Amino acid sequence: MYFKENQVKELLNKLADSYLGAEMLLEVTTQTVVQRNRQHDTKFQRYAPFQWGIENGREIEKLDSRIEFITEWNYFDYHKDRRQEAKITLKREESSRILYLKFAGWND
């Protein structure tokens, strides 16, 4: 989210080159959140703006053919009660998520 798509792609390419068969967790956000974040003139937005997002975890596979999308979790999957208490109206589909990925390895 803090990097541009080409920067994310470059980083994932380097990780896939270096860590054959490795698994990783990656936090991503949606393009909707990126756009909404740009609308706020805050100190955070000026110094750490969101640059990139994806709507579906499977989209990450398009960045490198060696990336296998396993599954994803959403923060709201485990904190529904806190979301209600805080009166957060952001929909599950519009929030950040954690992707579980695997890089192709020697035996793949």
Protein Blocks (a to p, Z undefined) as FASTA:
>chain_A
ZZcfklmmmmmmmmmmmmghiacddddddfklmmmmmmpccfklmmmccfbdcfbfklmm
mmomkbccfbdcdfklmmmmmmmmnopabdfklmccddddddddfkZZ
